[in-house]
């Protein structure tokens, strides 16, 4: 037998029987065992057959589990793990990377109780209390402000980031220490009737008034521990590969070394690193592209470089996405451009010509128009037959736009989780029920033949491809509305989108995405079969953990705090 | 508590692509009219500095022999401001370049950061392209938003635009913004604001008409009129209101550091940039002189300025 690609010496063969294995590879669509050697799939089939042909040791650890190719999250961010260093006070229950269930804080009192508990656990009185996930949209007409936080502590600084990360609420102790008071006249610092700041700090210039506390909050998610927590968070939901989309400055050698160093063979996750070229190309895009080409050569089995992320607009729920007529239902102004439309081709060009992979954030349909214009120019000037450039979020992309994407060879990574997390708001506040029913048009993309994946944008919504798949299959809102039944996709299509579909967009489909001989032995290990359960219960399937490069990684034991 | 140093005035300069921001920033760095300016840019690539002027360069900061510095805004604006704060004793003011699609009034909010004070939203407009851009379906609302919330709009490329084009641009601006509209080129003190306590300037004594050639006017720029006045201790709160309302039409910039009778221990800042007037408190009084300086357009009667400055008291 020839030398396996992952090592000089062939390692022992392990055969893992399972209840059922779905390979997502039409050659052998299912089986009851896999054989693994040197971190790669050797074969898939039936146990006896594999043992007869290859020999090796049979490992029964997964004998009652359901195996799929490892899930691939093609749009997430590094702080998916690190954010859990802070106290969660969000409305919806979430589970942290260490397995703890954080119940939703559905009342002001629940938020205060949660923060009091965290306050008690801090020994050093000078250490600020940092929390995240607050979402006042769920308490219309009531005001959560410094008064609630002052009830937690009048001496310790408290900083509570809202779920959108664009706002924070702080207590009086923090404001006193940082000199935020009646004389503060900044626009993002609203005052109450007594002339005192309410404690809400809106947008980054105002949040930055919280000084060192602000910097601790936004800086601590860059630590080694934060990266390791990201790996644990992925493992817990069956994800074996993620894309870190523009969260890391890859021109910073320290960041590159951090990832290469931490992502060794014990790390349960592969990462496609995307450089955030919108804000970090200090010497211009040509120089940045050259640096990314150099960096691509340093890719390992676990960390892939050679990708860049750009952004066209903001978010729909934030009113900052660029929409075509008739714009926002609430009549507010159209959103913001993060790149001038006439400069998009100029900015993409150097990366495209260098053969790098470009993924571009575009939520609104007008943003997609401008982006397609640019890719049309770039592709016409320098045709690259297999570029796989991808539109990220693609939330309002129309059938006509999908046909242009098809013609240009582009991929769509759709933000399907939105139908659950903001579906009711889209129906009633942002765009209205008609356009909401057309959002995140996964069915249309597939019918037109645009390569599809779907994502969580974690930590914006929780990491978890089963939930994303559930959302795309059911399209149900929290209020029980079905948001565009015609855009539903099947379970099989959803499973393909979060494995092979995502792998394709990351240019990793030859290495991951299906259970196929030679590919990395990456599996999602489930307690139930997504193809058997009621599609309405897809998101409830318990995840045991993952296999990454042939090594088993059991998820954190789930605790209910 | 020891008195804090005066905060660094922070002016933002915006405008759509091609409005002339880069040209202006390069000009300010090369010829800052005696002010030591920290210029914050998105991309060093656009900065064109004569090598002989360059004092030192690191990854994020260029230091110039004329006292100016240029910083690239890496991926973290708050951090960049921290870096600039480290230069506070060596610079007079900060200028922030806003991206061509950015909204300057939003970036201006960073002027409230500790150690800084906002000093105007200046937006450049290219008279040759502004009318077509204003009706562009992609960016029309963006360029209108930029000028609508400016304090001072500066029409650039006045050397290539003809009279009709300039008038058309001015007529359009008159419809969409309350900002003061001026034509380039302009002296640094008008664009960015005067140094709040200019050295070597004689002050106009209260109630007195300055004699021509007596040195009471600061000849900072040949055409613009600059006048300063020293105040005798705290001024009355109502006089600020009167002063604000009575502002002569030619005044485009003013800056005062004063005490007010109801807050005699605080440093109150009076500031005019184009159409906006701002009164704020930026810390405890620092034992300096109570003074105000104003700059007016060429041709503004000096007597009107004197009378106006004398309203403070």
Interface residues (C-beta under 8 A of the other chain):
Chain A: X178 X179 X183 X184 X185 X186 X187 X188 X189 X203 X204 X205 X206 X208 X209 X211 X214 X215 X218 X249 X276 X279 X280 X281 X282 X283 X284 X322 X333 X334 X336 X337 X338 X339 X340 X341 X342 X343 X366 X369 X370
Chain B: X16 X17 X43 X44 X45 X60 X72 X74 X75 X77 X78 X79 X81 X99 X100 X101 X103 X106 X107 X109 X110 X112 X113 X114 X137 X138 X139 X141 X142 X145 X278 X280 X281
